[in-house]
Amino acid sequence: MSGESVIVTPGRRLGLAEEYEAGSGTYVRNGLIYASILGTKIIQPTADTTAEETSDKTSDTPAKPLVFVERKNAKFAIPAIGSEVLCKVVRMNPRAASVAIMMVGSVPCQEDFLGTVRVQDIRATEKDSVQMINSFRPGDIVRAEVISLGDQRSYYLATTKNEHGVVFAQSTAGNTMIPISWEEMQDPKTRDIEKRKCAKVF
């Protein structure tokens, strides 16, 4: 059986630690395995693992499939005006969020490009009432559109469309949240609700 592969972003849940061995490009938290880098998720079935990978396991413990993330550099994506991108919020101030662009469409970038989402480019309506702290937080994964090339390698991005906004976020407790409206996400464990500008769930 061949390994399973799919493109994943940092913080994406890959599986349960009790079902898989965590390999390179991953980390384990609270019994769950997450991606730590952007790349391709690969599940290597037990039958394909090497003797060295399984030699330290006791004979009465079944070997678990290995899950890891491999960084792919074969394709090189460059953002352009109108491109839909996936980015990670790295820092914020009341006027703008600085992001690292990781994917253009479905193609990973070979290196992160810098981008900025200004407070006036977050929503299409009621722009005067938008607050950055209620829209994004550092670490959030955001889907956005490139609206300007900006200066040097920095791009201006917008999340004014319904399908753009936060697609992945962790709560202050460190749990993956789920959107419950276009402006709120909830921690399913603590039930705490946090403000976000959420992308429309398809």
N, C-alpha and C positions, 0 to 999 in steps of 0.2 A: 504493500500500500504506500503510495507516495505521500509526501508531507503536504499539509494544508498551508497556503500562503495568502495573506491579505495585507494591504497597506494600513498602518496604524499610526496614531499620533501620540506624543508623550502624555501619560496619564490615562490612556485607554486601558480598560480592564481586559485581560487576556484569558483569564480562567481561574480556577480554584487551585490553591497550592496542594490540596490533598489529591488532586487529579493529575497535576503536571509537575515536572521538575522545572524550576525557573532557570533559564539560561542567560546568555549575554544580552544586554539591552533591555533588561527587565529588573523589577524590584518587587518584593513581597511586603504587603501591609495587611494586617488583620485577616490573614488567611487567603488573601487574594493576590494574584499576580498582575502587575501593571507594566505597560511599556514605559521605558525611561528615555527612549530616543524615537525620532521619526524614522520609519523604515518599513520593512516587510515582516509581518508576523509569520513565523514558520513553526509548524508543529511537526516534530520528527517522531514518528511512531516508534514504539518499543522495538519492533523488529529491525529498525534501521539504526538503532543506537549501537555504538561500538562497545567492545568488551571492556575497554578502559572506563567508559562512562558508567557501566553497570557493575564493575568489579567490587566496588565498596558497599554494595547492597547485600543484605543477608539473603540466603536462599529462600526463606519463607516469606519474603516481602516482594510482591510483584513489582517489576520495573514499571515506572510511569513514563509516558511520552514526554519528550523534552520540548518546551516552548521557548522561543527566543526571538529577538528582533534583529534583523540584518539590515544595515544601512546600504541603500542602493545608490550608486553614483552613475549608473549607465545613462540615465536621462537627466537633462539639465533644463529646468523650467525657469523662465524669466517673466516676472509680472509685466503686464501691459495695461493701458487704460481699457476698462471694461472687463478685465479678468476677474473671475471669482477666485478668491484665495482663502486659505485656512491659515490662521495665525494664532500666536500665543501672546497674551498680554504680559509684558515684562515689568512695566512700571507705569505709574499714573500720576497726574496732578489734576486740579479742578478743571483745567481747560482741555486736556487731551490725554489719550492713552498711547503709550509707545508699545509696539508689537513687533514680534519676529515672524515674518512670513515663511511658512514651512512648506506649503503646497500651492500650486497654481492649477486650478481645476482638480484633476485626479493625479497630477504628476508631482512628485516630491521635488523640492529645490535641493540642489547639490549643497548649497549653503544658505543660511537664513538671510533674508533681505529685511531691512528695517522699514517699518511703516508707522503711520500715525493716524489715529482716529480722533478727530477733533470733536468737541462736545456738540457743535452745531451739525455734525454729520452723523449723529447716532440715530436720530428719529426724523421722520418726514414731517411730522406735525408737532405742535406745542414745543418748539425748539427752545423757547425761553425758559421752560420749566424743567428741562433735562438736567440731571445731576450725574456727573461721571461716576460717583461712588455708588449710585443706584443702577448703573448700567453694566459695569465690568469690575473685575477684581484681578490683581496679578495672579497669573497661573491659568486663567480662563482660556479656553480654546474658542476662537471666534471665526465665523464665516463672514466675509466682507467682500466688497467690490472695490477695485482700484479706480479712483476718480481723477487722480492727477499723479504725474511722475515726481512731483516735488523737486527736491534738489539732491544732487549726487545720487546716492543709492537709497534714499528715503522716499517712500510712496505715501500719498494721502489716500486713506480708505474711508468707505462709508458703510453703515449698516442700516440705512433708511428703508430698504426693502423688507417685506415681511419675512422672507426666507433667510435674511441675514441677521446675525447676532450671535449670542453665546450658544454653542452646541455642546460644550462639556465644561463642567465646573465642579469644584469640590467645596463642601461647606467648611465653616470654621472648625468643625470637628474632624475634618479630613475624609468625609464620606462623599461619594459621587451623588450629585443631586439630580433631580428630574424636574423638567419644566411643568408648572401647573397653570401658567397663563403666559401671555406675551411679556410680562414684566416681573414674574416671580418664579423662583425655583425652590424646591423643598428637599430637605434631607430626609430620606425615607426611614432612617433609623431614629433620629432625634425628633423628627417632625418639625424642626425649625425651618422657617421660611426666610429666604434672602432675596433681595431685589437684584434683578438682572434685565438686560435687554435681550430677550430670548429669541432665537431663530425659530421660525415656524416649523413645527414637527410635521414631516410629510408622512 
